[in-house]
Amino acid sequence: MTSPPRLDPPQHGPEAEILLGFLDFHRRTLQLKTDGLDAEQLNRTLAPSSMTLGGLLKHLAYVEDNWFSVVLLGNDDAEPWRDVDWGADRDWEWHSAALDDPEELRALHAAAVEASERIVAGVLADDGLDRLSVRRSRSTDEPFSLRWILVHMIEEYCRHNGHADLIRESIDGAVGE
């Protein structure tokens, strides 16, 4: 699977387009950081962390599904998340990625991104960035706006893309965007 091209976010325009442009840019950055790697490379760690690029792909697939489908729309968990015993392993997606084929990991992430993009397009068309989530924050019992979720997702990808930079460089020396 080859990653779609990565485009720079727009420098001006409507708020939603700028937010989605940055989120897409960082989604594609993660995909670029994992392109061309085999299972052994996707499962390599950089001491002292146990984080892997395969784990990042699976974790961010889960995060996509959770924030847009579960939190925003109120849906139940989809597969493969539905039957996970999260009480037994809070980091299941990170740990189980080592058992997955690289193309399955890439496809899982790509499918999660596509589903999120459809959800966001529908919500923007109906309610815009101010749409509130069905599910509420565990700490404040307040709903999240779509705007907040998009900013959070940008933050999530940015943070993990920093991890991906270091891990990828340790694998084959690839650096940069």
JOURKA-V647156 format. One record per residue. N is the residue number from 1. RES is the residue in one small letter. PHI is phi in whole degrees, -180 to 180 (NA if undefined). PSI is psi in radians with two decimals (* if undefined). Layout:
((N	RES	PHI	PSI) (N	RES	PHI	PSI))
//
This chain:
((1	m	NA	2.24) (2	t	-103	2.40) (3	s	-68	2.55) (4	p	-63	2.78) (5	p	-63	2.60) (6	r	-101	2.17) (7	l	-110	2.52) (8	d	-63	2.50) (9	p	-64	2.66) (10	p	-65	2.57) (11	q	-92	-0.15) (12	h	-158	2.88) (13	g	129	-3.01) (14	p	-62	2.60) (15	e	-54	-0.79) (16	a	-61	-0.71) (17	e	-65	-0.68) (18	i	-67	-0.80) (19	l	-61	-0.82) (20	l	-67	-0.58) (21	g	-64	-0.75) (22	f	-68	-0.71) (23	l	-64	-0.78) (24	d	-62	-0.73) (25	f	-57	-0.78) (26	h	-78	-0.52) (27	r	-62	-0.81) (28	r	-66	-0.58) (29	t	-61	-0.80) (30	l	-61	-0.76) (31	q	-62	-0.71) (32	l	-63	-0.66) (33	k	-67	-0.35) (34	t	-108	-0.13) (35	d	-60	2.45) (36	g	77	0.03) (37	l	-94	2.51) (38	d	-90	-3.12) (39	a	-60	-0.77) (40	e	-62	-0.74) (41	q	-69	-0.68) (42	l	-67	-0.33) (43	n	-102	0.08) (44	r	-74	2.54) (45	t	-113	2.91) (46	l	-126	1.87) (47	a	-54	2.50) (48	p	-93	0.13) (49	s	-82	2.69) (50	s	-100	0.10) (51	m	-68	2.45) (52	t	-128	2.82) (53	l	-67	-0.64) (54	g	-63	-0.74) (55	g	-61	-0.68) (56	l	-62	-0.77) (57	l	-59	-0.81) (58	k	-71	-0.70) (59	h	-61	-0.81) (60	l	-72	-0.46) (61	a	-64	-0.77) (62	y	-63	-0.79) (63	v	-61	-0.74) (64	e	-57	-0.93) (65	d	-63	-0.75) (66	n	-64	-0.87) (67	w	-71	-0.73) (68	f	-87	-0.75) (69	s	-86	-0.86) (70	v	-79	-0.98) (71	v	-73	-0.94) (72	l	-66	-0.88) (73	l	-93	-0.31) (74	g	85	0.24) (75	n	-72	2.81) (76	d	-74	2.83) (77	d	-57	2.47) (78	a	-91	3.01) (79	e	-73	2.53) (80	p	-91	0.11) (81	w	-78	-0.45) (82	r	-57	-0.77) (83	d	-97	0.18) (84	v	-74	2.39) (85	d	-89	1.47) (86	w	-64	-0.45) (87	g	-67	-0.56) (88	a	-80	-0.52) (89	d	-152	1.70) (90	r	-63	-0.39) (91	d	-111	0.61) (92	w	-54	-0.77) (93	e	-63	-0.63) (94	w	-68	-0.82) (95	h	-73	-0.71) (96	s	-75	-0.29) (97	a	-60	-0.50) (98	a	-64	-0.37) (99	l	-91	-0.13) (100	d	-95	2.55) (101	d	-68	2.47) (102	p	-54	-0.72) (103	e	-68	-0.57) (104	e	-65	-0.72) (105	l	-63	-0.78) (106	r	-64	-0.72) (107	a	-67	-0.68) (108	l	-61	-0.81) (109	h	-65	-0.80) (110	a	-61	-0.73) (111	a	-66	-0.68) (112	a	-65	-0.73) (113	v	-64	-0.79) (114	e	-61	-0.75) (115	a	-64	-0.74) (116	s	-63	-0.73) (117	e	-62	-0.69) (118	r	-65	-0.77) (119	i	-61	-0.86) (120	v	-62	-0.74) (121	a	-59	-0.75) (122	g	-66	-0.75) (123	v	-67	-0.74) (124	l	-62	-0.70) (125	a	-66	-0.61) (126	d	-87	-0.86) (127	d	-127	-0.31) (128	g	80	-2.98) (129	l	-67	-0.33) (130	d	-84	-0.06) (131	r	-54	2.30) (132	l	-96	2.59) (133	s	-72	2.69) (134	v	-72	-0.80) (135	r	-84	2.68) (136	r	-114	2.81) (137	s	-63	2.37) (138	r	-69	-0.48) (139	s	-88	-0.55) (140	t	-117	-0.19) (141	d	59	0.45) (142	e	-105	2.60) (143	p	-75	2.91) (144	f	-106	2.49) (145	s	-83	2.73) (146	l	-57	-0.67) (147	r	-56	-0.84) (148	w	-62	-0.76) (149	i	-63	-0.75) (150	l	-63	-0.77) (151	v	-63	-0.72) (152	h	-62	-0.73) (153	m	-65	-0.66) (154	i	-61	-0.81) (155	e	-60	-0.75) (156	e	-61	-0.82) (157	y	-66	-0.75) (158	c	-59	-0.82) (159	r	-61	-0.84) (160	h	-74	-0.45) (161	n	-68	-0.52) (162	g	-63	-0.75) (163	h	-62	-0.78) (164	a	-61	-0.67) (165	d	-56	-0.86) (166	l	-67	-0.76) (167	i	-65	-0.80) (168	r	-62	-0.75) (169	e	-61	-0.65) (170	s	-70	-0.39) (171	i	-81	-0.92) (172	d	-140	0.19) (173	g	82	-0.03) (174	a	-66	2.22) (175	v	-131	2.99) (176	g	96	-2.89) (177	e	-62	*))
//
